Amino acid sequence: MFNHHLLTQQQKADYKRFREYVKEYVEPFASEWDKQQGVPRSVIEKCAEAGFVGGIIPKEYGGGGWDTVTFGLLNEAFGAASSSLCGLFTVQTMVAMTISRWGSEEQKKQWLEPMAKGKVIGSFAMTEPKVGSDIQSIETTFTPQGENYLLNGTKRWITYSGLADIFLVFGKNEDKSMACIIPSNAPGVKVIPIRDMLGFRGAYLSQLEFTDCLITPSDLVGKPGLVIAYVAPYGLHYGRVSTAWSSTGLHRACVETASSYASERRQFGEPIMEHGLIRELLTDMVVEMEAARSLCLSGSIADDAHMPDAMEKILMAKYYASRAASRAAANTIQAMGAAGCHEENRAAEYYRNAKIMEIIEGTNQVLQRVLGKSFARKYKKKS
Ligand SMILES: Cc1cc2nc3c(=O)[nH]c(=O)nc-3n(C[C@H](O)[C@H](O)[C@H](O)COP(=O)(O)OP(=O)(O)OC[C@H]3O[C@@H](n4cnc5c(N)ncnc54)[C@H](O)[C@@H]3O)c2cc1C
């Protein structure tokens, strides 16, 4: 149990509810969703009924009005059992919170309530075949046509876009960054599913192709020219909250799997847990899990308190938690030997999903670039 003294009674109760739900409705089936490469829509509907899909959406728009810590706890609980299902909370929140912060009143009224109820699923479409980390260089175009625009371009690796009802698409009109909401069934939209990913196999990744899609001014999100600087980072911030906490959940699943296995498995006449090397692996895993949780909690509490350094703390949490989860997953396989190398055991799935955490919402290197620059400034001794 994650029973931190900094959590409120309400947050502890919510976390308990999330864990109980996951135990009954997620854990027994998650491996099958991974093998089938798709979380069933009925599972998402059930999560929506329980209030999990729109938990962080403000109450005035039909959401749960949760704080960031509670949203994080949801991701921890679900991240331990299904990274693919948790990916839905990630992208739904990225899109909904972007609309809630930067959308027009009409957009909020139109989209947030059905998103909160899980009736509308949203995808965050930034990455393109030629552009990943360097989002300033996106090539998707918004070409003016009278007072409207024509959207053209290709987006790739877009989580849940194979199931989504709307896409939040980022592009440019000449050098002005722009974003719009477009329904997945709008004329000119093509969705091409991507299968056989390393991880997130149940998360409906697709390639999206937009050909002369008509975009009206009321579809635009944020002010043209300010979208990459302000609109996208807001969505990405929530993506990082989700990924950081989900990584700590995955990390916990690794710790539980490795400990159980090492207590049962006997070699050289005793449980392998009695061997120093296995104890060292487990010790590092648990200490790093606690460190990752502390960073997640500190970042989320700062976010809830609107502290100026909240965004940086969340970047740190995502950077550390994703790398720590990856190490934990590798150590779990190590502790299990050949048994960890087969798909009959979930350790292999954890390993595949953990690697993804180091790539999405800013790769390790991109986060080092941003954090390193900020830290150098912050910790430079004044002469
Ligand atoms: C499972 C999954 C789900 C995804 N979901 C979405 C989604 O919903 N929406 C979306 O828009 N995108 C999504 N993505 C794409 C993801 O955001 C990108 O993969 C990520 O931004 C990195 O871009 P890239 O893969 O093109 O790698 P690149 O940017 O081409 O980078 C390749 C390598 O070079 C390194 N690198 C790049 N620039 C630098 C630098 N300046 N210094 C040092 N190293 C550098 C990177 O760290 C990386 O190791 C998803 C990806 C995956 C795998």
The ligand as a Gaussian input file, in Angstrom:
#p B3LYP/6-31G(d) Opt

LIG

0 1
 C        3.873000       4.007000     -26.980000
 C        4.002000       5.398000     -27.505000
 C        2.919000       6.265000     -27.394000
 C        2.990000       7.547000     -27.934000
 N        1.897000       8.367000     -27.874000
 C        1.940000       9.606000     -28.449000
 C        0.777000      10.450000     -28.462000
 O       -0.287000      10.103000     -27.929000
 N        0.866000      11.650000     -29.078000
 C        2.014000      12.078000     -29.679000
 O        2.016000      13.177000     -30.220000
 N        3.142000      11.300000     -29.674000
 C        3.120000      10.089000     -29.078000
 N        4.242000       9.278000     -29.064000
 C        5.461000       9.760000     -29.689000
 C        6.453000      10.286000     -28.634000
 O        6.010000      11.490000     -28.128000
 C        7.800000      10.411000     -29.354000
 O        8.255000       9.097000     -29.600000
 C        8.831000      11.179000     -28.547000
 O        8.485000      12.542000     -28.466000
 C       10.227000      11.085000     -29.172000
 O       10.184000      11.368000     -30.531000
 P       10.798000      10.342000     -31.600000
 O       10.303000       8.982000     -31.274000
 O       10.497000      10.866000     -32.951000
 O       12.338000      10.349000     -31.337000
 P       13.406000      11.446000     -31.835000
 O       12.962000      12.801000     -31.423000
 O       13.703000      11.214000     -33.269000
 O       14.645000      11.033000     -30.968000
 C       15.403000       9.867000     -31.214000
 C       16.488000       9.788000     -30.158000
 O       17.304000      10.957000     -30.199000
 C       17.322000      11.582000     -28.939000
 N       17.352000      13.034000     -29.083000
 C       16.520000      13.826000     -29.813000
 N       16.876000      15.112000     -29.692000
 C       17.942000      15.141000     -28.869000
 C       18.751000      16.182000     -28.323000
 N       18.533000      17.473000     -28.602000
 N       19.761000      15.838000     -27.491000
 C       19.999000      14.534000     -27.172000
 N       19.284000      13.529000     -27.657000
 C       18.255000      13.824000     -28.477000
 C       16.026000      11.140000     -28.245000
 O       16.137000      11.222000     -26.835000
 C       15.922000       9.721000     -28.735000
 O       16.740000       8.908000     -27.930000
 C        4.200000       7.997000     -28.532000
 C        5.303000       7.128000     -28.596000
 C        5.215000       5.852000     -28.101000
 C        6.399000       4.949000     -28.199000

